[in-house]
């Protein structure tokens, strides 16, 4: 599901920087982020136990690849939907490919970073 080629080109063949839709929030003192690939906005992905509507009401901020990379490195909780954002996350070493779930042919990944003294 995760493709090796992450080049993105428009019809003229020039390079385009990928965009992502994001929702950031604070949860119990931690930064929680939700990121989806731009092309998934407006879709619903589901299987027998999960139904995720990818709406503009929820994913309310458009960001560049550089901006999401900054968030990914600093968040405590991340919910990620889409090939590009998950490929970027794997490339940064923040998760393993085995942790990616596929729902309706769309990769989905949840990351939790535990902090504090336990």
N, C-alpha and C positions, 0 to 999 in steps of 0.2 A: 504494500500500500504506500509506503514512504518511498518516493522516487529518488534516485541518486542525483538527477539533474535539477538544480534549483534555479536555472536561468529563466528570466521572465522577459519576454519581448513583446512589443506591440506589432501591429501588422506591417510596419515599415522596417522591422528588424532592429530598432534601437532599444537599448536597455531601459527598462522601467523599474523603479524601486517599488517593491511590494508594499502594500498598505494592509493594515490590520484594524479591526474594530475591537475596542477595549472597554472594559468597565473596571474601575478601581474602587476599592472600598477598604475601610478599616474594620477588622474583625478581631475582637478580644486583644487589641493592642498590636495586631499584626497587619501587614499589607496583604490583601487578597486581590488577585487580578484574574480577570476572565478575558481571554483573547480568542478571536476567531479570524480566519483568513477573510479578507474583504469579499471575495466572491461567494461566500456562504451566507451573507446577510440575506434574510428573507426566507431561508430554508428551514425545514423541520427535519431532524434526524431522529429515528426511533428504532427500537427493537422490542422484544417482548417485555422488557422491564424498564426501559428508559424512553422518554419523549422530550426532546430538547428543541424548543422554538428559538431560532437565532434571529432576534428582532432588533431593530434600531432603538426601540424603547429601552432595552436592556444594555446592549453594546452601544454606548452613547458617545464614544470618542474615537476618531480616526487617528491612527498613529503610523509612523514610519517604522521600518525594520530596526533602525538604530534606537528609537524610543522604546520599542518593546524589548529589545535586548537589555537595555538599562533596567527596565521593570523586572524582567525575568531573573536577573542577577540579584535583585534586592527584595523580592517578595518572599513571604512565608508560605503562601498558598496560591497555587495557580491552577486554573481550569482552562484547558486549551483545546480548541477545535480547528482542525484543518491540517492539510499536509505541510504547508509552508511554515506555519508557526511551530509545529511539532518537529519538523526537520531542523529548524533553527535551534530549538531547545536541546535536541539530541546532540547537535554539533557543538553546543556550548558545554556539553557534559553534565547537564542538569538532570538527566533521566536516562533510562536505558530503553532500547527499542522494545524489549519484552514487556514493558509497562504500558505500552500503547494499546488501547482497545479500539476496535473498529465497529462503528454503528452506522448502518445504512451506507456502507462503503466510505465512510468519513472517519479519519483517525481522531481519537479523543484521548486526552491525557490529563490526569490529575496529579499534582505534585504537592506534597506537604513537607515543609522543612521545620523540624522540631527544634525549638530554642529554649534555653533556660536550664535550670537545675532540676533533675528528676531523680 
